[in-house]
Amino acid sequence: MNSGMERRGISIQQSDLMCKRGCGFYGNAVWQGLCSKCWREENPSVKAKQIEDDRALAERLQREEEAAYASSHKREQSETTSTSSKTQSVPIVKRLFTSTSKTSAIKDAAGSRSSSLSKQSSVDCDHITQEFIDFLKTLPRPAYDIFKRCHAFTENIAHKKVIVCEDFSESVQDFYQTMSEYLHTNFKGSADQIETVMGEVERYVMGRLYDQLFCPDRTDDEKKDLIIQKRIRALHWVSIEMLCVPLDEQRPKVSDSVERAITDTIDMDSKRVPMEKLACITRCSKHILTAIQGSKKAPASADDFLPALVYIILKANPPRLHSNIQYITRFCMPSRLMSGEDGYYFTNLCCAVAFIEKLDASSLNLSCEDFDRYMTGMTSPERPSGPGASSSGCSSQNGFREEPNAGLRKERRREERRELETDLIKWTDGEELSELGISEGPPARTQSSTVFTIDSDNVETDSLPPPLQPQKFLG
């Protein structure tokens, strides 16, 4: 670990990314430094409370449905028709909240066909649902049960209008765990195939629930988004040299990789599924590693990657950054965040955002006065000029070598700039004296004293008629 990185407070040990309980998985600040598995084990009361809330909500929804049915029965339908439809509509809510056998599930599906015809037709037209169904058609027999469970769960969550977001997260994580256990028991496939199925389950469930679960109204996600966006905008003056980022953007390939990393960071907000947002982070990180390797002509290290990621975030200022991080943390499958390259890059992203939120004068090796002036916009730091320019003390850390005679060239450029400024001042003074009618020297001479006339080029001027003379008009 080099001293320059430590001085700026941006370096981080690999152990700092791991779960505090030492289980070997990546931790997360949202779970107080624990991985999702350890967090759930240490908070069993949350799961018990969720189950109780689900039961209470199911009972309330069933009462409301029965009351609504009774009201419509008095106005529109006869007693016999309403009685038969009542036996069909009541099991709908029960089916969404309780696990039933295959026989009862078929009966419920048949009984609810008429009451849910319009909803089913809209689901069939839904693009996300159709893609999920097309995928399930390639699987053996358990495909029907997979769709039934996923559809019931999404309907369950859709009915929860007033509930805290943490409970939503617990419900989704419980469903992932239950579905994974079901596939390991009933699906005859390899571990990779089960992982693929779980990926499609996440795509379907979160694609349908995105509008409800992303940046919910009962959270402060939107407020924190604005705070981070304003913070990054105020830090627009932070340069590569201040962060000691080993990137040489003068090289076209490096500049192209940097632009691709910025694009992937911004594109994260356009995705609806946590897995897809996480893929944007991974692609961004790989472009950063490519840019570092192209600059140093050597593999990138952890001390190179994190400051470069900070620099990319400052340049991109991605929209709704906090909400996207929270959405991934709450609703992504835990296996993706606990290990692997996706989990590693996501953990580094969280560290980079935390560094930006706490960035101060000491982090950039600046005085408090200069830092405050830059943050308020009173002045801007001087930018080094030239392709090989870098801040003092960072060139060796970044792997760039100072060009020979670079100091002489800089001094020559300063001398030329001073001469130009002197000539400009003299020229300006001369213009001012000219306007006042004062001349410092003899008047300028023209190259020829011959008076120019309009007919001076005409060789036959003698044959021209005399000019007209004014005559008096006698009226």
Order of alpha helices (4+ residues) and beta strands (2+ residues): alpha-alpha-alpha-alpha-alpha-alpha-alpha-alpha-alpha-alpha-alpha-alpha-alpha-alpha-alpha-alpha-alpha-alpha-alpha-alpha-alpha
